[in-house]
């Protein structure tokens, strides 16, 4: 089975693209979803995070205080590295287990930090969702109610747009209409089917 690594900057529209691929009954394996499952109440990883970063990141109901953890790691690069060292191997391990369960020509693996984690070899093809920074800012403001400064800070912490594009086997331009997006996804779907069959 082909593993298509879908990545892109914040607000680029990865969820929109995975929704379009899922219309073709293609399995979507989402790194963010797996990360949330790993730190659910009662999970060993959550206890490990509490030991590592302090009990203040655990709410009274034993759920993760995401805002507190986010503040910690954004203010201290060493803590950010610590968190990534704990979570990233487990996320990729779980993604592989999910892939192994699938009976499909290909799966789309949505991995926002695919390039940042230096895990490009984990997938067979890299699909980058791209749009101008101005579009990212507008979308994230609408979705998360963050300030322009906060959004630019997040963008700056991610792989630069030009670098990300240099890794791409395929690029989806998400600065256009949904109709054009659907057409781009349809072409890629057909391409991946052919790739797997060995006709290209």
Order of alpha helices (4+ residues) and beta strands (2+ residues): beta-alpha-beta-alpha-alpha-alpha-alpha-beta-beta-alpha-alpha-alpha-beta-alpha
